[in-house]
């Protein structure tokens, strides 16, 4: 077994998106700070409604998948295909933009804490123009497992493979074989997970800090790991919570223009034409 070590830390930076939602962006702040096939990771966390109440009004996407995982709060998803989903504490939504979707994500609260993540995962070239899709995943659909060492793990995508346990999450069968785990570790506790040796893997602590090998990953930064078939993570000093993400890299050209992610400039120009002439939604 080859245990992964830390390759790079991507520091998160303050950013704003939608109609002024305040967040921190690690992956995706520049084209060079991506981890194939992951394009972007945003963390939003605030008890000040001015930071989130304007939400994400209707906007288009093409060529990738978005995953929103809500830790605290309540948002409403609506799209032009007629999908409507309430994203509440502990729940997630998995949206495949494919050839085109126009959606909104609007807060359903005027006070209290809004906290969670949005992740963008690239689609392979052969799937970029497939039909759009949406899956609403309620908190009770996400398995939660307590391991002997004290780790509590929620499995959003892929499968838990740790300490003899195999538990499948609700998202399976995606081409990039993504793994999305939310892990809570007591102080000094240890977590191990088998991963595909070809997978890109990173860790994002959002409470406390963690250690991978001899390297510490601070709260709010993404730790990108080297190749290997296992991940071992330890909570340092105090209890920690982190998300562990892994997926098969596509190794394809990435050309992004705002909410469109394709493989060539020509495909981006076509997306812009489709959106401006009103056929973007019609072809979805």
Backbone as CSV, one residue per row, in Angstrom:
resi,resn,N_x,N_y,N_z,CA_x,CA_y,CA_z,C_x,C_y,C_z
1,UNK,0.839,-1.195,0.000,0.000,0.000,0.000,0.876,1.247,0.000
2,UNK,0.517,2.211,-0.863,1.262,3.462,-0.973,0.402,4.598,-0.431
3,UNK,0.815,5.148,0.716,0.043,6.210,1.354,0.430,7.571,0.777
4,UNK,-0.556,8.368,0.430,-0.318,9.665,-0.185,0.227,10.679,0.819
5,UNK,1.074,11.563,0.314,1.589,12.681,1.109,1.168,13.986,0.436
6,UNK,1.478,15.091,1.094,1.060,16.395,0.586,1.959,16.849,-0.567
7,UNK,1.336,17.281,-1.638,2.051,17.812,-2.799,2.031,19.336,-2.826
8,UNK,0.877,19.942,-2.503,0.700,21.380,-2.670,-0.446,21.858,-1.789
9,UNK,-0.316,23.070,-1.270,-1.429,23.715,-0.576,-1.927,24.879,-1.425
10,UNK,-3.228,24.902,-1.676,-3.851,26.013,-2.387,-4.591,26.856,-1.352
11,UNK,-4.078,28.049,-1.091,-4.687,28.930,-0.106,-6.016,29.472,-0.631
12,UNK,-7.026,29.473,0.199,-8.292,30.069,-0.217,-8.216,31.583,-0.098
13,UNK,-8.992,32.272,-0.939,-9.010,33.735,-0.942,-10.457,34.212,-0.928
14,UNK,-10.714,35.395,-0.356,-12.077,35.933,-0.378,-12.524,36.166,-1.817
15,UNK,-13.810,35.886,-2.075,-14.371,36.098,-3.405,-15.858,36.402,-3.259
16,UNK,-16.454,36.817,-4.363,-17.881,37.103,-4.392,-18.455,36.508,-5.661
17,UNK,-19.670,35.934,-5.570,-20.288,35.341,-6.750,-21.787,35.554,-6.669
18,UNK,-22.484,35.132,-7.723,-23.919,35.339,-7.766,-24.243,36.823,-7.722
19,UNK,-25.201,37.200,-6.862,-25.589,38.599,-6.727,-24.869,39.268,-5.569
20,UNK,-23.716,38.709,-5.197,-22.915,39.309,-4.131,-22.705,38.413,-2.933
21,UNK,-22.855,37.103,-3.122,-22.617,36.165,-2.028,-21.128,36.147,-1.701
22,UNK,-20.802,36.300,-0.425,-19.415,36.311,0.018,-18.955,34.892,0.318
23,UNK,-17.779,34.536,-0.167,-17.293,33.167,-0.015,-15.771,33.156,-0.030
24,UNK,-15.221,31.969,0.126,-13.783,31.770,-0.012,-13.553,30.729,-1.108
25,UNK,-12.646,31.055,-2.034,-12.378,30.181,-3.178,-10.950,29.662,-3.081
26,UNK,-10.814,28.352,-3.166,-9.488,27.739,-3.212,-9.228,27.282,-4.652
27,UNK,-9.655,26.090,-5.022,-9.523,25.658,-6.407,-10.302,26.605,-7.317
28,UNK,-9.691,26.939,-8.445,-10.399,27.717,-9.447,-10.208,29.214,-9.362
29,UNK,-9.429,29.707,-8.406,-9.227,31.158,-8.334,-8.419,31.654,-9.521
30,UNK,-7.603,30.764,-10.118,-6.949,31.023,-11.403,-6.980,29.721,-12.203
31,UNK,-6.810,29.789,-13.537,-6.808,28.560,-14.338,-5.718,27.570,-13.942
32,UNK,-4.645,28.070,-13.307,-3.536,27.186,-12.939,-3.773,26.496,-11.596
33,UNK,-4.779,26.939,-10.854,-5.057,26.346,-9.547,-6.301,25.483,-9.617
34,UNK,-6.198,24.452,-10.436,-7.235,23.433,-10.564,-6.615,22.077,-10.283
35,UNK,-7.453,21.100,-9.982,-6.983,19.732,-9.769,-7.862,18.837,-10.629
36,UNK,-7.433,18.583,-11.846,-8.181,17.816,-12.845,-8.808,16.548,-12.234
37,UNK,-10.142,16.373,-12.334,-11.139,17.119,-13.102,-11.867,18.203,-12.312
38,UNK,-11.381,18.523,-11.089,-12.048,19.541,-10.279,-11.670,20.933,-10.786
39,UNK,-12.684,21.736,-11.047,-12.480,23.060,-11.608,-12.496,24.161,-10.555
40,UNK,-13.329,23.980,-9.522,-13.502,25.052,-8.550,-14.070,24.485,-7.256
41,UNK,-13.641,25.068,-6.129,-14.261,24.781,-4.839,-14.467,26.093,-4.099
42,UNK,-15.730,26.376,-3.767,-16.086,27.546,-2.976,-16.635,27.098,-1.633
43,UNK,-16.217,27.781,-0.561,-16.821,27.599,0.762,-17.550,28.882,1.121
44,UNK,-18.833,28.776,1.465,-19.563,29.937,1.958,-19.952,29.672,3.408
45,UNK,-19.763,30.671,4.259,-20.017,30.492,5.687,-20.194,31.859,6.340
46,UNK,-21.424,32.159,6.755,-21.672,33.445,7.391,-22.987,33.405,8.153
47,UNK,-23.021,34.155,9.254,-24.261,34.384,9.985,-24.841,35.762,9.674
48,UNK,-24.159,36.514,8.821,-24.609,37.841,8.419,-25.407,37.712,7.120
49,UNK,-26.719,37.960,7.149,-27.520,37.780,5.935,-27.068,38.654,4.776
50,UNK,-26.411,39.776,5.068,-25.913,40.624,3.979,-24.898,39.893,3.117
51,UNK,-24.284,38.844,3.667,-23.274,38.085,2.929,-23.879,37.059,1.975
52,UNK,-25.172,36.731,2.147,-25.719,35.644,1.336,-27.142,35.854,0.828
53,UNK,-27.887,36.834,1.382,-29.322,36.895,1.107,-29.642,37.153,-0.363
54,UNK,-28.746,37.812,-1.116,-29.004,38.086,-2.530,-28.937,36.829,-3.385
55,UNK,-28.245,35.803,-2.905,-28.239,34.498,-3.552,-27.639,34.463,-4.941
56,UNK,-28.083,33.452,-5.689,-27.580,33.213,-7.045,-28.769,33.212,-8.007
57,UNK,-29.165,34.395,-8.490,-30.287,34.458,-9.432,-30.001,33.652,-10.697
58,UNK,-31.015,33.501,-11.551,-30.926,32.641,-12.731,-29.681,32.928,-13.568
59,UNK,-28.944,31.865,-13.870,-27.724,31.970,-14.667,-27.496,30.651,-15.398
60,UNK,-26.741,30.660,-16.507,-26.547,29.439,-17.296,-25.270,28.689,-16.918
61,UNK,-25.250,27.406,-17.291,-24.036,26.590,-17.213,-24.009,25.667,-18.427
62,UNK,-22.814,25.314,-18.853,-22.646,24.283,-19.893,-21.300,23.597,-19.694
63,UNK,-21.271,22.268,-19.846,-20.022,21.534,-19.970,-19.437,20.907,-18.724
64,UNK,-20.136,20.985,-17.564,-19.557,20.424,-16.342,-20.686,20.103,-15.362
65,UNK,-20.307,19.642,-14.170,-21.271,19.324,-13.126,-21.025,20.222,-11.915
66,UNK,-22.108,20.620,-11.246,-21.978,21.377,-10.010,-22.539,20.540,-8.865
67,UNK,-21.829,20.575,-7.744,-22.268,19.873,-6.538,-22.359,20.907,-5.421
68,UNK,-23.535,21.053,-4.841,-23.705,21.947,-3.701,-24.015,21.094,-2.482
69,UNK,-23.232,21.277,-1.436,-23.389,20.519,-0.193,-23.630,21.520,0.922
70,UNK,-24.793,21.413,1.562,-25.196,22.388,2.560,-24.953,21.850,3.970
71,UNK,-24.137,22.559,4.737,-23.920,22.206,6.133,-24.995,22.815,7.020
72,UNK,-25.292,24.095,6.789,-26.311,24.805,7.554,-27.046,25.757,6.618
73,UNK,-28.363,25.817,6.755,-29.122,26.780,5.979,-30.142,26.133,5.064
74,UNK,-30.740,26.974,4.226,-31.826,26.528,3.352,-31.811,27.363,2.081
75,UNK,-31.621,26.681,0.950,-31.668,27.340,-0.349,-32.637,26.583,-1.248
76,UNK,-33.201,27.300,-2.224,-34.125,26.708,-3.185,-33.500,26.721,-4.571
77,UNK,-33.429,25.534,-5.182,-32.956,25.401,-6.564,-34.162,25.341,-7.494
78,UNK,-34.097,26.116,-8.579,-35.088,26.023,-9.653,-34.355,26.138,-10.978
79,UNK,-34.791,25.378,-11.989,-34.157,25.486,-13.301,-35.188,25.456,-14.415
80,UNK,-34.740,25.745,-15.632,-35.656,25.885,-16.758,-36.236,24.546,-17.216
81,UNK,-35.704,23.446,-16.701,-36.248,22.134,-17.016,-37.435,21.776,-16.124
82,UNK,-37.705,22.639,-15.138,-38.819,22.378,-14.230,-38.411,21.721,-12.929
83,UNK,-37.116,21.484,-12.742,-36.660,20.912,-11.475,-36.769,21.952,-10.366
84,UNK,-37.137,21.479,-9.181,-37.258,22.362,-8.022,-36.839,21.557,-6.799
85,UNK,-35.847,22.034,-6.079,-35.348,21.274,-4.934,-34.992,22.169,-3.770
86,UNK,-35.389,21.763,-2.571,-35.039,22.496,-1.359,-33.762,21.901,-0.782
87,UNK,-32.716,22.693,-0.776,-31.419,22.274,-0.262,-31.314,22.735,1.183
88,UNK,-31.394,21.780,2.118,-31.410,22.101,3.541,-30.186,21.522,4.235
89,UNK,-30.024,21.842,5.510,-28.856,21.414,6.284,-28.623,19.912,6.143
90,UNK,-27.391,19.555,5.754,-27.026,18.149,5.599,-27.333,17.562,4.246
91,UNK,-28.006,18.304,3.370,-28.370,17.792,2.058,-27.412,18.255,0.970
92,UNK,-27.649,17.748,-0.228,-26.787,18.080,-1.366,-27.606,18.083,-2.642
93,UNK,-27.075,18.725,-3.656,-27.656,18.623,-4.993,-26.534,18.360,-5.989
94,UNK,-26.821,17.512,-6.952,-25.841,17.148,-7.987,-26.456,17.514,-9.326
95,UNK,-25.913,18.527,-9.968,-26.485,19.023,-11.219,-25.505,18.816,-12.363
96,UNK,-25.967,18.175,-13.408,-25.185,17.994,-14.625,-25.640,19.030,-15.636
97,UNK,-24.796,20.019,-15.888,-25.179,21.073,-16.827,-25.251,20.537,-18.250
98,UNK,-24.321,19.632,-18.600,-24.336,19.084,-19.949,-24.386,20.186,-20.988
99,UNK,-25.286,20.010,-21.981,-25.336,20.983,-23.076,-26.002,22.294,-22.695
100,UNK,-26.604,22.355,-21.516,-27.101,23.653,-21.089,-28.209,23.589,-20.067
101,UNK,-28.063,24.377,-19.018,-29.108,24.519,-18.020,-29.065,25.941,-17.480
102,UNK,-30.228,26.485,-17.182,-30.337,27.804,-16.559,-31.015,27.595,-15.214
103,UNK,-30.327,27.941,-14.138,-30.887,27.670,-12.814,-30.603,28.820,-11.862
104,UNK,-31.292,28.775,-10.731,-31.062,29.732,-9.658,-30.973,28.972,-8.345
105,UNK,-30.230,29.552,-7.398,-30.146,29.025,-6.034,-30.338,30.212,-5.095
106,UNK,-31.509,30.250,-4.466,-31.863,31.420,-3.674,-32.110,31.049,-2.213
107,UNK,-31.510,31.815,-1.285,-31.711,31.552,0.140,-33.186,31.643,0.528
108,UNK,-33.587,30.754,1.404,-34.950,30.739,1.931,-34.949,31.154,3.395
109,UNK,-33.988,31.942,3.786,-33.877,32.449,5.145,-33.363,33.874,5.102
110,UNK,-33.737,34.655,6.084,-33.317,36.047,6.174,-32.400,36.293,7.354
111,UNK,-32.104,35.224,8.110,-31.183,35.345,9.242,-30.615,33.962,9.519
112,UNK,-29.651,33.895,10.430,-29.051,32.613,10.773,-27.865,32.279,9.899
113,UNK,-27.253,31.134,10.183,-26.024,30.758,9.492,-26.318,30.048,8.170
114,UNK,-25.610,30.463,7.132,-25.610,29.797,5.839,-24.196,29.288,5.616
115,UNK,-24.055,27.966,5.502,-22.707,27.406,5.405,-22.718,26.171,4.518
116,UNK,-21.756,26.095,3.611,-21.665,24.926,2.744,-20.600,25.098,1.681
117,UNK,-20.691,24.273,0.648,-19.687,24.241,-0.415,-20.362,24.142,-1.771
118,UNK,-19.711,24.721,-2.784,-20.050,24.385,-4.157,-18.782,23.946,-4.873
119,UNK,-18.911,22.808,-5.530,-17.806,22.171,-6.245,-18.175,22.052,-7.707
120,UNK,-17.231,22.385,-8.601,-17.419,22.171,-10.032,-16.527,21.007,-10.473
121,UNK,-17.121,20.048,-11.187,-16.396,18.890,-11.713,-16.539,18.883,-13.225
122,UNK,-15.435,18.812,-13.920,-15.466,18.833,-15.377,-16.110,17.575,-15.942
123,UNK,-16.709,17.715,-17.120,-17.232,16.575,-17.869,-16.271,16.246,-19.007
124,UNK,-16.135,14.959,-19.359,-15.303,14.614,-20.515,-15.907,15.188,-21.794
125,UNK,-15.081,15.379,-22.803,-15.521,15.987,-24.064,-16.736,15.274,-24.636
126,UNK,-16.756,13.957,-24.551,-17.862,13.197,-25.147,-19.178,13.372,-24.401
127,UNK,-19.134,13.966,-23.198,-20.355,14.145,-22.419,-20.755,15.608,-22.243
128,UNK,-19.966,16.532,-22.781,-20.250,17.941,-22.537,-21.591,18.392,-23.115
129,UNK,-22.050,17.759,-24.170,-23.302,18.169,-24.791,-24.429,17.164,-24.537
130,UNK,-24.301,16.370,-23.492,-25.394,15.459,-23.161,-26.507,16.232,-22.453
131,UNK,-27.651,15.595,-22.335,-28.796,16.253,-21.705,-28.484,16.638,-20.266
132,UNK,-28.991,17.804,-19.880,-28.798,18.270,-18.511,-29.625,17.420,-17.550
133,UNK,-29.182,17.382,-16.289,-29.900,16.604,-15.284,-29.702,17.189,-13.902
134,UNK,-30.578,16.796,-12.980,-30.529,17.336,-11.624,-30.962,16.264,-10.643
135,UNK,-30.225,16.161,-9.545,-30.619,15.255,-8.473,-30.596,15.982,-7.142
136,UNK,-31.704,15.923,-6.441,-31.851,16.520,-5.125,-31.630,15.416,-4.092
137,UNK,-30.667,15.596,-3.186,-30.302,14.556,-2.216,-30.568,15.088,-0.815
138,UNK,-31.571,14.550,-0.164,-31.903,14.992,1.188,-30.916,14.411,2.201
139,UNK,-30.814,15.066,3.358,-29.840,14.657,4.375,-29.984,13.193,4.752
140,UNK,-31.232,12.706,4.830,-31.460,11.317,5.252,-31.037,10.292,4.199
141,UNK,-30.765,10.748,2.975,-30.292,9.849,1.920,-28.774,9.689,1.942
142,UNK,-28.085,10.500,2.738,-26.625,10.450,2.793,-26.209,9.571,3.969
143,UNK,-25.583,8.415,3.705,-25.181,7.523,4.805,-24.173,8.191,5.735
144,UNK,-24.303,7.896,7.031,-23.338,8.370,8.030,-22.834,7.161,8.795
145,UNK,-21.504,7.050,8.882,-20.873,5.884,9.507,-19.918,6.366,10.599
146,UNK,-20.002,5.748,11.776,-19.033,6.000,12.843,-18.046,4.848,12.876
147,UNK,-16.764,5.164,12.703,-15.721,4.144,12.651,-15.149,3.890,14.046
148,UNK,-14.509,2.739,14.261,-13.987,2.388,15.589,-13.072,3.443,16.211
149,UNK,-12.295,4.152,15.385,-11.384,5.156,15.916,-12.051,6.464,16.279
150,UNK,-13.364,6.579,16.049,-14.094,7.785,16.414,-14.469,8.681,15.263
151,UNK,-13.935,8.422,14.067,-14.281,9.238,12.907,-15.749,9.039,12.540
152,UNK,-16.418,10.141,12.220,-17.800,10.098,11.720,-17.759,10.569,10.269
153,UNK,-18.235,9.715,9.358,-18.086,9.977,7.931,-19.442,10.004,7.243
154,UNK,-19.678,11.040,6.453,-20.844,11.105,5.583,-20.378,10.872,4.155
155,UNK,-21.089,10.016,3.426,-20.677,9.620,2.076,-21.651,10.217,1.072
156,UNK,-21.230,11.270,0.375,-22.085,11.933,-0.610,-21.944,11.262,-1.970
157,UNK,-20.725,10.941,-2.367,-20.465,10.295,-3.655,-19.376,9.260,-3.487
158,UNK,-19.422,8.211,-4.319,-18.438,7.148,-4.211,-18.726,6.268,-3.013
159,UNK,-17.685,5.637,-2.470,-17.860,4.654,-1.405,-16.817,4.825,-0.317
160,UNK,-17.259,4.649,0.914,-16.334,4.594,2.043,-15.620,3.247,2.013
161,UNK,-14.286,3.281,2.059,-13.465,2.066,2.090,-12.461,2.250,3.220
162,UNK,-12.899,1.985,4.452,-12.057,2.307,5.607,-12.314,1.329,6.734
163,UNK,-11.244,0.820,7.331,-11.320,-0.068,8.495,-12.283,-1.225,8.268
164,UNK,-12.215,-1.793,7.064,-13.052,-2.945,6.747,-14.478,-2.609,6.388
165,UNK,-14.819,-1.334,6.351,-16.184,-0.931,6.021,-16.279,-0.538,4.552
166,UNK,-17.360,-0.970,3.916,-17.687,-0.525,2.554,-19.125,-0.017,2.583
167,UNK,-19.280,1.290,2.333,-20.605,1.896,2.322,-20.703,2.800,1.107
168,UNK,-21.749,2.606,0.299,-21.937,3.404,-0.904,-22.731,4.670,-0.619
169,UNK,-22.292,5.768,-1.232,-23.049,7.006,-1.180,-24.101,7.029,-2.270
170,UNK,-24.979,8.034,-2.279,-26.071,8.084,-3.251,-25.633,8.359,-4.686
171,UNK,-24.454,8.974,-4.882,-23.983,9.259,-6.238,-22.995,8.185,-6.669
172,UNK,-23.385,7.444,-7.709,-22.565,6.377,-8.264,-22.649,6.446,-9.791
173,UNK,-21.702,5.810,-10.482,-21.791,5.657,-11.924,-21.374,6.855,-12.752
174,UNK,-20.762,7.865,-12.134,-20.277,9.027,-12.869,-18.942,8.666,-13.534
175,UNK,-18.710,9.162,-14.743,-17.520,8.779,-15.519,-16.222,9.039,-14.766
176,UNK,-16.134,10.165,-14.054,-14.906,10.496,-13.333,-14.790,9.773,-11.986
177,UNK,-15.752,8.912,-11.664,-15.734,8.114,-10.427,-15.429,8.952,-9.191
178,UNK,-16.201,10.030,-8.957,-15.869,10.924,-7.848,-16.122,10.312,-6.476
179,UNK,-15.280,10.722,-5.531,-15.439,10.417,-4.111,-15.629,11.736,-3.387
180,UNK,-16.687,11.826,-2.562,-16.956,13.045,-1.799,-17.359,12.603,-0.396
181,UNK,-16.433,12.796,0.556,-16.676,12.423,1.945,-16.594,13.660,2.828
182,UNK,-17.467,13.719,3.825,-17.415,14.736,4.868,-17.049,14.009,6.152
183,UNK,-15.895,14.341,6.740,-15.342,13.569,7.861,-15.185,14.458,9.092
184,UNK,-15.656,13.960,10.237,-15.485,14.626,11.529,-14.556,13.763,12.371
185,UNK,-13.411,14.354,12.788,-12.420,13.627,13.577,-12.300,14.240,14.968
186,UNK,-12.403,13.443,16.027,-12.074,13.953,17.366,-10.586,14.318,17.422
187,UNK,-10.209,15.121,18.400,-8.816,15.536,18.546,-7.894,14.325,18.583
188,UNK,-6.866,14.343,17.750,-5.883,13.266,17.710,-6.329,12.019,16.987
189,UNK,-7.573,11.976,16.512,-8.081,10.776,15.846,-7.515,10.658,14.436
190,UNK,-7.625,9.440,13.906,-7.007,9.074,12.641,-8.085,8.550,11.701
191,UNK,-7.950,8.875,10.404,-8.875,8.366,9.386,-8.070,7.879,8.195
192,UNK,-8.411,6.700,7.698,-7.753,6.141,6.518,-8.811,5.770,5.487
193,UNK,-8.489,5.970,4.213,-9.423,5.675,3.126,-8.645,5.166,1.924
194,UNK,-9.099,4.057,1.351,-8.512,3.566,0.108,-8.990,4.437,-1.047
195,UNK,-8.082,4.765,-1.961,-8.434,5.561,-3.140,-7.763,4.945,-4.368
196,UNK,-8.356,5.184,-5.531,-7.744,4.720,-6.763,-6.422,5.403,-7.007
197,UNK,-5.419,4.649,-7.392,-4.085,5.218,-7.564,-4.065,6.286,-8.651
198,UNK,-4.991,6.209,-9.608,-5.033,7.187,-10.700,-5.825,8.433,-10.341
199,UNK,-6.536,8.411,-9.235,-7.389,9.532,-8.867,-6.594,10.771,-8.438
200,UNK,-7.116,11.931,-8.798,-6.660,13.174,-8.172,-7.351,13.268,-6.816
201,UNK,-6.595,13.705,-5.784,-7.146,13.727,-4.423,-6.758,15.034,-3.741
202,UNK,-7.733,15.650,-3.058,-7.385,16.771,-2.190,-8.261,16.775,-0.948
203,UNK,-7.768,17.464,0.073,-8.405,17.537,1.387,-8.646,19.003,1.714
204,UNK,-9.836,19.315,2.239,-10.153,20.692,2.598,-10.708,20.727,4.017
205,UNK,-9.894,21.095,5.035,-10.400,21.220,6.400,-11.231,22.500,6.543
206,UNK,-12.425,22.367,7.112,-13.243,23.563,7.326,-13.506,23.838,8.803
207,UNK,-13.058,22.948,9.659,-12.997,23.215,11.101,-11.715,22.563,11.612
208,UNK,-10.906,23.318,12.331,-9.635,22.787,12.799,-8.667,22.583,11.644
209,UNK,-7.585,21.885,11.920,-6.592,21.576,10.891,-6.285,20.090,10.949
210,UNK,-5.678,19.573,9.885,-5.362,18.147,9.814,-3.926,17.956,9.370
211,UNK,-3.424,16.762,9.588,-2.066,16.416,9.175,-2.116,15.230,8.212
212,UNK,-1.372,15.364,7.130,-1.177,14.275,6.168,0.310,13.994,6.131
213,UNK,0.710,12.817,6.590,2.135,12.542,6.735,2.733,13.503,7.748
214,UNK,3.796,14.203,7.356,4.443,15.175,8.238,3.971,16.603,7.990
215,UNK,2.961,16.771,7.131,2.546,18.108,6.716,1.166,18.459,7.271
216,UNK,1.035,19.698,7.714,-0.244,20.167,8.235,-0.990,20.956,7.164
217,UNK,-2.296,20.740,7.094,-3.161,21.496,6.195,-4.058,22.365,7.063
218,UNK,-3.916,23.691,6.993,-4.702,24.571,7.860,-6.164,24.648,7.432
219,UNK,-6.987,25.091,8.362,-8.386,25.293,8.083,-8.558,26.287,6.922
220,UNK,-9.417,25.927,5.979,-9.732,26.829,4.883,-8.796,26.782,3.698
221,UNK,-7.866,25.833,3.667,-6.974,25.667,2.522,-7.131,24.262,1.957
222,UNK,-6.884,24.123,0.664,-6.976,22.821,-0.001,-5.602,22.180,-0.071
223,UNK,-5.484,20.958,0.439,-4.239,20.218,0.375,-4.298,19.180,-0.731
224,UNK,-3.517,19.370,-1.772,-3.480,18.451,-2.911,-2.453,17.362,-2.624
225,UNK,-2.830,16.110,-2.834,-1.969,14.988,-2.462,-1.302,14.350,-3.675
226,UNK,-0.176,13.705,-3.424,0.550,12.988,-4.482,-0.171,11.674,-4.777
227,UNK,0.343,10.936,-5.750,-0.266,9.668,-6.141,-0.091,8.603,-5.052
228,UNK,-1.007,7.655,-5.023,-0.960,6.566,-4.061,-2.315,5.899,-3.983
229,UNK,-2.411,4.785,-3.267,-3.683,4.069,-3.205,-4.369,4.169,-1.846
230,UNK,-3.868,5.053,-0.966,-4.497,5.235,0.342,-4.238,6.651,0.845
231,UNK,-5.177,7.123,1.649,-5.056,8.430,2.291,-5.160,8.224,3.798
232,UNK,-4.247,8.841,4.573,-4.311,8.802,6.030,-4.269,10.229,6.556
233,UNK,-5.255,10.568,7.389,-5.418,11.943,7.868,-5.600,11.919,9.378
234,UNK,-4.929,12.849,10.070,-4.990,12.927,11.534,-5.432,14.333,11.919
235,UNK,-6.330,14.435,12.899,-6.715,15.735,13.447,-5.596,16.234,14.349
236,UNK,-5.184,17.473,14.173,-4.093,18.021,14.972,-4.641,18.876,16.102
237,UNK,-4.219,18.617,17.313,-4.498,19.497,18.440,-5.930,19.540,18.918
238,UNK,-6.889,19.693,18.012,-8.297,19.789,18.352,-9.108,18.997,17.335
239,UNK,-10.401,18.839,17.596,-11.217,18.121,16.640,-11.241,18.862,15.313
240,UNK,-11.471,18.111,14.257,-11.423,18.697,12.919,-12.541,18.125,12.062
241,UNK,-12.966,18.931,11.097,-13.895,18.472,10.064,-13.302,18.845,8.716
242,UNK,-13.393,17.926,7.771,-12.842,18.189,6.446,-13.654,17.446,5.402
243,UNK,-13.548,17.916,4.169,-14.071,17.151,3.051,-12.894,16.547,2.301
244,UNK,-13.076,15.304,1.888,-12.087,14.572,1.102,-12.685,14.351,-0.272
245,UNK,-11.986,14.803,-1.309,-12.494,14.716,-2.672,-11.483,14.030,-3.572
246,UNK,-11.981,13.149,-4.421,-11.119,12.424,-5.352,-11.911,12.132,-6.624
247,UNK,-11.217,12.065,-7.750,-11.862,11.727,-9.023,-10.787,11.432,-10.060
248,UNK,-11.181,10.734,-11.110,-10.262,10.420,-12.196,-10.011,11.653,-13.055
249,UNK,-8.756,12.002,-13.301,-8.467,13.156,-14.172,-8.869,12.863,-15.611
250,UNK,-9.250,13.913,-16.360,-9.655,13.758,-17.755,-8.497,13.966,-18.723
251,UNK,-7.540,14.795,-18.330,-6.374,15.101,-19.178,-6.805,15.604,-20.560
252,UNK,-7.765,16.516,-20.551,-8.269,17.131,-21.777,-8.109,18.652,-21.674
253,UNK,-8.080,19.351,-22.810,-7.994,20.814,-22.766,-9.196,21.405,-22.027
254,UNK,-8.949,22.456,-21.265,-10.015,23.160,-20.554,-10.025,24.607,-21.014
255,UNK,-11.146,25.021,-21.596,-11.336,26.416,-21.985,-12.594,26.893,-21.264
256,UNK,-12.414,27.871,-20.368,-13.529,28.360,-19.559,-13.802,29.823,-19.851
257,UNK,-15.084,30.129,-19.966,-15.526,31.514,-20.032,-16.705,31.640,-19.080
258,UNK,-16.432,32.150,-17.876,-17.492,32.274,-16.876,-18.155,30.935,-16.585
259,UNK,-19.464,30.822,-16.844,-20.201,29.603,-16.500,-20.162,28.517,-17.571
260,UNK,-19.316,28.699,-18.597,-19.183,27.711,-19.665,-17.781,27.108,-19.621
261,UNK,-17.700,25.766,-19.637,-16.408,25.076,-19.611,-16.406,24.047,-20.729
262,UNK,-15.607,24.309,-21.761,-15.563,23.434,-22.931,-14.112,23.048,-23.224
263,UNK,-13.880,22.476,-24.417,-12.544,22.028,-24.777,-11.857,22.926,-25.798
264,UNK,-12.587,23.882,-26.359,-11.985,24.766,-27.364,-12.668,26.126,-27.331
265,UNK,-11.971,27.118,-27.867,-12.541,28.462,-27.956,-13.780,28.454,-28.844
266,UNK,-13.760,27.658,-29.906,-14.896,27.594,-30.818,-16.147,27.106,-30.097
267,UNK,-15.987,26.150,-29.192,-17.141,25.641,-28.446,-17.667,26.688,-27.461
268,UNK,-16.774,27.479,-26.902,-17.197,28.579,-26.026,-17.986,29.604,-26.838
269,UNK,-17.492,29.959,-28.020,-18.186,30.926,-28.863,-19.562,30.420,-29.256
270,UNK,-19.683,29.118,-29.488,-20.989,28.540,-29.817,-21.932,28.633,-28.621
271,UNK,-21.410,28.384,-27.427,-22.236,28.499,-26.224,-22.753,29.917,-26.062
272,UNK,-21.891,30.910,-26.289,-22.308,32.306,-26.182,-23.364,32.653,-27.225
273,UNK,-23.211,32.133,-28.441,-24.215,32.381,-29.480,-25.546,31.746,-29.102
274,UNK,-25.483,30.506,-28.611,-26.712,29.809,-28.228,-27.443,30.561,-27.123
275,UNK,-26.664,31.095,-26.175,-27.293,31.801,-25.061,-27.875,33.142,-25.508
276,UNK,-27.151,33.846,-26.378,-27.618,35.175,-26.798,-28.796,35.103,-27.757
277,UNK,-28.870,34.037,-28.563,-29.989,33.975,-29.520,-31.198,33.201,-29.016
278,UNK,-31.132,32.765,-27.754,-32.299,32.128,-27.153,-32.444,30.648,-27.401
279,UNK,-31.458,30.015,-28.036,-31.550,28.576,-28.309,-30.830,27.734,-27.253
280,UNK,-30.130,28.382,-26.330,-29.387,27.661,-25.281,-30.314,26.750,-24.496
281,UNK,-31.406,27.305,-23.989,-32.345,26.525,-23.195,-33.130,25.556,-24.055
282,UNK,-33.411,25.944,-25.296,-34.238,25.106,-26.159,-33.572,23.771,-26.468
283,UNK,-32.227,23.759,-26.576,-31.535,22.516,-26.919,-31.335,21.624,-25.715
284,UNK,-31.646,22.110,-24.517,-31.442,21.328,-23.306,-32.622,20.452,-23.009
